[in-house]
Amino acid sequence: MGGDGPRDVRVQEAVKGLAENPALPPDMVFRLLAWPGELRGVAERPDLTDAMVAEIIARDNRWQVHALALNPWLCHKFRMLLARHGDPGIRAAVVVGGEVGAACPDQRPDQHSDQRPDQQSGQQSGQHRDQQRDQRRELFEALIDDDSREVRETLARTEGLPADLRARLAADPDPQIRVMLAQWWSGAPENVREALLGDPDEKVRSAAFSAYFRYLVLDDTLIDLLARDPESAVRAQLAARPDLPEEMLSVLTRDPSPVVRLAVFARPDTPVAVRAAVHADITDHAPTLDDLIAADDEYGLVFEYLQAGSALGMLRPAWVTAEAERHVDSPYPCFRAAAALSTKLPIETVRRLLDDEDEQVRMTMVRTAPHLVDPARAERIERLHQWDDLTMWWEYEPVLTHSAETMERFAVDPEPRLRALASGHPDLSADLAVRLAADPEASVRAAVAGHRNLPTANLAALLADASERVVHAAAASPHLPLDEMDRLLVRAGL
């Protein structure tokens, strides 16, 4: 296990890894608090004691306290303390943490019973929910009139904010807060909608028109007003209305904004030629980073093309899904993906969509009907899968569940992503784990560092890896022996 430990260990990454290690004993967690650098991971732990929390607050490292404020397991008494912190960013963070936050560890329902949480009495669960609701209200009441715009903007975006408190923001003196409220509160009650729709600030009214469009009764005056709105999002909402007069729809079809024309594209009654022209324009003019850099005065239009291209990739019209079989061979990948959301497709059609050339179509069909994916297709889909910003799936998470035999093939595959993916298989043999721990790709070594079947000596060796990512992963492994954890802390001067 290595005598005095490796001399070339990346101390900072090792410390960060230890901060995330779920098996780190409380006394070692407390030692980490003395680390002089930025260490948010320790403040994000679910097992912090009151003494640890008090120490983090007392040290007042800005980013560590910010991470603590976001921690969903932070006790209410400490949230209320941070709600009075001098840094508005930390007060805003405590709103986010408080919205989803649980009670203190010793107040969680499962700590008061030998039963599993799903077996506890309805009364106890109800009391716990009431306690959380009352605590959140107390926190939000303390911050609803905060002097900081950042805090009030965060509250305007907070779905868990009680309606009566949130409605107060409709009268906020800062129009940006009112804009944010309209953008984020689509289900606002009628009195709030009316206040924002009649707001004296044009930007607030535009945001409210866009958010509450479905509540508006169109007449000629309103149609003309909305068609000339400077915000493309408002005109796009107008273009999507099924009751829009044909002559105005024709005007919006020629709108200079691709965002507005995309709304026309998505309508069920759009002529074939118009739909094809809009799609071609958006895809052919999809901007690159160089376009954005060189845009200068035309930046707004370039950004709108970027926005429209992203929205086109995620577009899944409900009317397409409702008539899925008519659209499985659509020339538009977004329509084929919308068809793949249907659970009523025949098996032959499901297979065709699973074999589609477009990544998003395949992935949508996989999520809709994973039980219909045969092993051969599952492996082929996995091999074709490319992680990107649109899928937002973690790079080494498998698309589907694979057999042990398939995972063994992945473990020796030429493709590093598949070898890393295989590292997450719980029944990976020790021999394969050792082989992957010596892989030439750092991403693979990092992926296998936390495997339960990786021998201790090989795990300890990864603490001296040339890659900081691997050192971090090895230090975060719950299977790291306590003496190795201690050795890393000593090495770090803790």
C-alpha positions in Angstrom: 0.0 0.0 0.0 2.9 2.3 -0.5 5.0 3.3 2.6 4.9 7.0 3.0 2.7 7.4 0.0 3.3 8.9 -3.4 5.5 12.0 -3.6 4.0 13.3 -6.9 0.4 13.3 -5.8 -1.7 16.3 -7.1 -2.5 17.5 -3.6 -5.2 20.0 -4.6 -7.2 17.4 -6.7 -6.7 14.8 -4.0 -8.2 17.1 -1.4 -11.1 18.0 -3.6 -11.7 14.3 -4.2 -11.6 13.5 -0.5 -14.1 16.3 0.1 -16.6 14.4 -2.1 -15.7 10.9 -0.7 -18.9 9.6 0.9 -16.9 7.2 3.1 -14.7 10.0 4.7 -15.0 9.8 8.5 -16.3 12.8 10.4 -13.0 13.6 12.0 -11.3 13.7 8.6 -14.1 15.9 7.2 -13.4 18.3 10.0 -9.7 18.3 9.1 -10.6 19.3 5.5 -12.1 22.5 6.8 -8.6 23.8 7.5 -7.7 23.7 3.8 -6.7 27.2 2.8 -7.8 27.1 -0.8 -11.2 27.0 -2.4 -13.0 23.7 -1.4 -16.7 23.7 -2.2 -17.1 20.0 -2.1 -16.9 19.7 1.6 -19.6 22.3 2.0 -21.9 20.3 -0.3 -21.7 17.1 1.8 -25.0 15.7 3.2 -23.4 14.6 6.5 -22.2 17.9 7.9 -22.6 18.3 11.7 -23.6 21.6 13.3 -20.0 22.1 14.4 -18.8 21.6 10.8 -21.3 24.1 9.4 -20.5 26.6 12.1 -16.8 26.3 11.2 -17.4 26.8 7.5 -19.5 30.0 8.2 -16.9 31.3 10.7 -14.0 30.8 8.1 -16.1 32.8 5.7 -14.5 31.6 2.5 -16.9 33.2 -0.1 -17.3 30.2 -2.4 -17.4 27.6 0.3 -20.1 29.5 2.1 -21.9 29.9 -1.2 -21.8 26.1 -1.7 -23.1 25.7 1.9 -26.0 28.0 1.1 -26.9 25.7 -1.8 -26.7 22.5 0.2 -30.2 21.0 0.3 -29.4 19.2 3.6 -28.5 22.4 5.5 -30.5 22.8 8.7 -33.1 25.6 8.7 -31.4 27.5 11.5 -28.3 27.9 9.4 -30.3 28.9 6.4 -31.8 31.7 8.4 -28.4 32.7 9.6 -27.1 32.8 6.0 -30.2 34.8 5.0 -28.6 37.7 6.9 -25.2 37.3 5.3 -23.6 40.4 3.9 -23.0 38.9 0.5 -26.1 39.1 -1.8 -24.9 36.2 -3.8 -24.9 34.0 -0.7 -28.4 35.2 0.2 -29.6 34.4 -3.3 -28.0 30.9 -3.1 -29.8 30.2 0.2 -33.1 30.8 -1.7 -32.2 28.1 -4.2 -31.1 25.7 -1.4 -34.1 26.5 0.7 -36.6 25.8 -2.2 -35.6 22.1 -2.5 -34.0 21.7 0.9 -34.7 18.9 3.3 -34.8 19.2 7.1 -31.7 18.6 9.2 -30.4 15.0 9.2 -31.8 14.3 12.6 -35.2 15.7 11.6 -35.7 13.5 8.5 -38.6 11.1 8.9 -36.4 8.1 8.3 -34.4 9.0 11.4 -37.3 8.5 13.7 -38.4 5.1 12.7 -37.1 1.6 12.1 -39.4 1.4 9.1 -38.3 2.2 5.6 -39.4 5.8 4.5 -42.1 4.3 2.2 -43.6 2.4 5.2 -43.9 5.4 7.5 -47.2 6.7 8.6 -49.0 9.3 6.6 -49.3 11.4 9.6 -45.6 11.5 10.2 -44.9 12.3 6.5 -47.6 15.0 6.6 -46.0 16.6 9.6 -42.6 16.6 7.9 -44.0 18.3 4.8 -45.8 20.9 7.0 -42.5 21.6 8.8 -40.6 22.0 5.5 -43.4 24.3 4.1 -43.3 26.5 7.3 -39.5 26.7 7.2 -39.4 27.7 3.6 -42.0 30.4 4.2 -40.1 31.8 7.1 -36.9 31.9 4.9 -38.7 33.5 1.9 -40.4 36.1 4.1 -37.1 37.1 5.5 -35.8 37.8 1.9 -38.8 39.0 -0.1 -37.9 42.7 0.5 -34.2 42.2 0.2 -32.2 45.3 -1.0 -30.4 43.2 -3.6 -31.8 42.8 -7.1 -30.0 39.5 -7.4 -31.9 38.1 -4.4 -35.3 39.3 -5.6 -34.6 38.0 -9.1 -33.9 34.6 -7.6 -37.1 34.7 -5.7 -39.0 35.7 -8.8 -37.7 32.5 -10.5 -38.5 30.3 -7.5 -41.5 28.0 -8.1 -41.7 27.1 -4.4 -42.3 30.6 -3.3 -45.8 30.9 -1.8 -48.1 32.7 -4.2 -49.0 35.6 -1.9 -45.3 36.4 -1.4 -44.5 36.0 -5.1 -47.4 38.3 -6.1 -45.7 41.1 -4.1 -42.9 41.1 -6.7 -45.4 42.3 -9.3 -45.2 45.7 -7.6 -41.4 45.6 -7.2 -39.9 49.1 -8.1 -37.3 47.5 -10.3 -38.8 46.6 -13.8 -36.2 43.9 -14.3 -37.7 42.0 -11.3 -41.2 42.3 -12.9 -39.8 41.1 -16.2 -38.3 38.1 -14.5 -41.6 37.4 -12.7 -43.5 37.3 -15.9 -41.0 35.1 -17.6 -40.9 32.6 -14.8 -44.4 32.5 -13.4 -46.5 31.2 -16.3 -49.3 30.1 -13.9 -49.6 33.5 -12.1 -53.1 34.3 -10.8 -55.3 36.7 -12.8 -54.6 39.8 -10.7 -50.8 39.4 -11.2 -51.3 38.8 -14.9 -53.4 41.9 -15.3 -50.9 44.0 -13.3 -48.0 42.8 -15.5 -49.9 43.1 -18.8 -50.8 46.7 -17.9 -47.3 47.6 -16.6 -46.1 51.0 -17.5 -42.7 49.5 -18.6 -42.7 48.2 -22.2 -40.3 45.4 -21.5 -42.5 44.2 -18.6 -45.6 44.2 -20.9 -43.7 42.3 -23.6 -42.6 39.7 -21.2 -46.2 39.4 -19.8 -47.7 39.2 -23.3 -45.3 36.4 -24.1 -46.0 34.5 -20.9 -49.7 35.0 -20.7 -50.6 34.8 -24.3 -53.0 31.9 -24.0 -55.2 34.0 -21.7 -55.6 36.8 -24.2 -58.6 37.3 -26.4 -57.3 38.5 -29.8 -58.9 41.4 -31.5 -57.7 43.5 -34.4 -56.1 46.1 -32.2 -54.3 43.6 -30.0 -53.1 41.6 -33.0 -51.7 44.8 -34.6 -50.0 45.7 -31.3 -48.4 42.3 -30.8 -47.3 42.0 -34.5 -45.3 45.2 -34.0 -43.8 44.2 -30.7 -40.0 44.6 -30.7 -39.5 41.3 -28.9 -39.4 38.4 -31.3 -40.6 36.0 -28.5 -43.9 37.9 -28.4 -44.3 37.8 -32.2 -43.5 34.1 -32.1 -46.3 33.5 -29.6 -48.6 35.4 -31.9 -47.5 33.3 -34.8 -48.3 30.1 -32.9 -51.9 31.1 -32.1 -54.4 28.8 -33.9 -57.0 31.6 -34.1 -54.6 34.0 -35.9 -56.2 35.5 -39.0 -54.7 34.2 -42.3 -53.5 37.6 -43.5 -51.5 38.2 -40.2 -50.0 34.7 -40.4 -48.8 35.6 -43.9 -47.1 38.7 -42.5 -45.4 36.7 -39.7 -44.2 34.1 -42.2 -42.0 36.8 -43.7 -40.9 38.1 -40.3 -37.1 38.9 -40.3 -36.6 36.9 -37.1 -36.0 33.1 -37.5 -37.5 32.7 -34.0 -40.9 33.9 -35.3 -40.7 31.9 -38.5 -39.9 28.8 -36.5 -43.3 29.2 -34.8 -44.9 29.2 -38.2 -42.9 26.1 -39.1 -44.3 24.3 -36.0 -48.0 25.0 -36.9 -50.0 22.0 -38.2 -51.5 24.2 -41.0 -48.3 25.5 -42.5 -48.0 24.9 -46.2 -45.4 22.3 -47.2 -43.3 24.7 -49.2 -43.3 27.3 -46.4 -42.3 24.8 -43.8 -39.4 23.5 -46.0 -38.2 27.1 -46.7 -38.1 28.0 -43.0 -36.3 24.8 -42.1 -33.7 25.3 -44.8 -33.1 28.9 -43.8 -32.6 28.0 -40.1 -30.3 25.1 -40.8 -28.4 26.7 -43.6 -27.7 29.9 -41.6 -26.9 28.2 -38.3 -24.2 30.5 -36.9 -20.7 29.3 -35.8 -18.6 30.8 -33.0 -16.7 32.8 -35.7 -20.0 34.3 -36.9 -20.8 35.4 -33.4 -17.4 37.0 -32.9 -17.6 38.8 -36.3 -21.3 39.8 -35.9 -20.7 43.3 -34.5 -23.9 45.3 -35.2 -25.7 42.2 -36.6 -25.1 40.2 -33.3 -28.8 40.3 -32.5 -29.8 38.5 -35.7 -27.0 36.0 -35.4 -28.0 35.2 -31.9 -31.6 34.7 -33.0 -30.5 32.2 -35.6 -28.5 30.4 -32.8 -31.6 30.5 -30.6 -33.9 29.2 -33.5 -31.4 26.4 -34.3 -31.4 25.2 -30.7 -35.2 25.4 -30.5 -35.6 23.5 -33.7 -33.5 20.6 -32.4 -35.7 20.4 -29.3 -39.0 21.0 -31.0 -41.6 18.2 -30.4 -45.0 19.4 -31.6 -47.8 17.6 -29.8 -49.9 17.4 -33.0 -47.1 15.4 -34.7 -47.0 12.9 -31.8 -50.7 12.6 -31.9 -50.4 11.5 -35.6 -47.1 9.8 -35.2 -47.4 7.2 -38.0 -47.8 10.0 -40.5 -44.5 11.6 -39.6 -42.1 8.7 -39.0 -40.6 9.4 -42.4 -40.7 13.1 -42.1 -37.7 15.0 -43.7 -37.4 16.9 -40.4 -35.6 15.1 -37.6 -37.6 17.0 -35.0 -40.8 15.7 -36.4 -39.5 12.1 -36.4 -38.4 12.6 -32.8 -41.8 13.9 -31.9 -43.3 10.7 -33.5 -40.9 8.7 -31.4 -42.6 10.0 -28.3 -45.7 8.0 -29.2 -46.3 4.8 -27.3 -48.8 3.5 -29.9 -46.4 2.8 -32.8 -46.1 -0.8 -34.2 -42.9 -2.7 -33.5 -41.7 -2.4 -37.1 -41.9 1.4 -36.9 -40.2 1.5 -33.5 -37.3 -0.4 -34.9 -37.1 1.9 -37.9 -36.9 4.9 -35.5 -34.3 3.1 -33.4 -32.2 2.8 -36.5 -32.7 6.4 -37.6 -29.7 8.3 -38.8 -30.4 11.1 -36.4 -29.1 10.8 -32.8 -32.0 12.6 -31.3 -34.6 10.4 -33.0 -32.8 7.3 -31.8 -32.4 8.6 -28.3 -36.1 9.7 -28.1 -37.3 6.2 -29.2 -34.9 4.6 -26.7 -36.4 6.6 -23.9 -40.0 5.9 -25.0 -39.6 2.2 -25.5 -36.4 0.8 -23.9 -38.2 -2.5 -23.4 -38.4 -2.9 -27.2 -34.7 -2.5 -27.9 -33.1 -5.9 -28.6 -29.5 -6.5 -27.5 -28.0 -6.1 -30.9 -29.6 -2.8 -31.4 -28.8 -1.7 -27.9 -25.1 -2.3 -28.6 -25.2 -0.6 -31.9 -27.0 2.5 -30.5 -24.5 2.6 -27.7 -21.6 2.5 -30.1 -23.2 5.3 -32.2 -24.1 7.5 -29.3 -22.2 10.8 -29.1 -22.5 12.9 -26.0 -23.3 16.6 -26.9 -24.8 19.7 -25.4 -28.2 18.9 -26.8 -28.6 15.5 -25.2 -27.2 16.7 -21.8 -26.5 13.1 -20.9 -23.4 12.4 -18.9 -20.6 11.3 -21.1 -20.1 7.9 -19.6 -23.6 7.0 -18.7 -24.9 4.1 -20.8 -27.8 4.7 -23.0 -29.3 1.3 -22.2 -28.8 -1.6 -19.8 -26.4 -4.1 -21.3 -25.5 -7.7 -20.4 -22.3 -8.6 -18.6 -21.0 -10.1 -21.9 -21.5 -6.9 -23.7 -19.9 -4.9 -21.0 -16.9 -7.2 -21.1 -16.6 -6.4 -24.9 -16.9 -2.7 -24.2 -14.0 -3.0 -21.6 -11.6 -4.0 -24.3 -13.1 -1.9 -27.1 -10.9 0.5 -29.1 -13.3 3.3 -28.3 -12.3 5.0 -25.0 -15.9 6.1 -24.2 -17.0 2.5 -24.2 -14.1 1.3 -22.0 -15.0 4.1 -19.6 -18.6 3.1 -19.7 -17.7 -0.5 -19.0 -15.9 0.7 -15.9 -19.3 1.5 -14.3 -20.6 -2.1 -14.5 -21.0 -3.3 -11.0 -19.9 -6.9 -11.8 -16.8 -6.0 -13.7 -14.1 -8.5 -12.9 -11.0 -7.6 -10.9 -8.8 -8.5 -13.8 -10.6 -6.1 -16.1 -10.7 -3.4 -13.5 -6.9 -3.7 -13.1 -6.5 -3.6 -16.9 -8.7 -0.4 -17.1 -6.8 1.2 -14.3 -3.7 1.0 -16.5 -5.6 2.3 -19.6 -3.7 4.9 -21.7 -6.8 7.2 -21.6 -7.1 9.2 -18.4 -10.9 9.3 -18.8 -11.0 5.5 -18.5 -8.7 5.4 -15.5 -10.8 8.0 -13.8 -14.0 6.0 -14.5 -12.7 2.8 -13.0 -11.1 4.5 -9.9 -14.2 4.1 -7.8 -15.0 0.5 -8.8 -15.6 -1.9 -5.9 -13.6 -4.7 -7.5 -10.5 -2.6 -8.2 -7.7 -4.0 -5.8 -6.6 -1.6 -3.1 -3.0 -1.5 -4.4 -4.2 -0.4 -7.9 -6.5 2.2 -6.4 -3.7 3.6 -4.3 -1.5 3.8 -7.3 -4.0 6.0 -9.1 -3.4 8.6 -6.4 0.0 9.2 -8.1 -1.4 9.3 -11.6 -0.2 12.0 -14.0 -3.8 13.2 -14.6 -5.4 15.4 -12.0 -8.8 14.0 -13.0 -7.7 10.5 -12.1 -6.2 11.6 -8.8 -9.5 13.3 -8.0 -11.5 10.2 -8.8 -9.2 7.9 -6.8 -9.4 10.2 -3.7 -13.2 10.3 -4.1 -13.5 6.5 -4.1 -15.5 5.1 -1.2 -13.3 2.1 -1.3 -10.1 4.0 -0.5 -8.6 2.7 2.8 -8.7 5.0 5.8 -4.9 5.0 6.1 -4.6 6.3 2.5 -7.2 9.0 3.3 -5.1 10.0 6.3 -1.9 9.9 4.3 -3.4 12.3 1.7 -4.6 14.7 4.5 -1.1 14.7 6.0 0.5 15.3 2.6 -1.9 18.3 2.3 -0.8 19.6 5.7 -4.2 18.9 7.3 
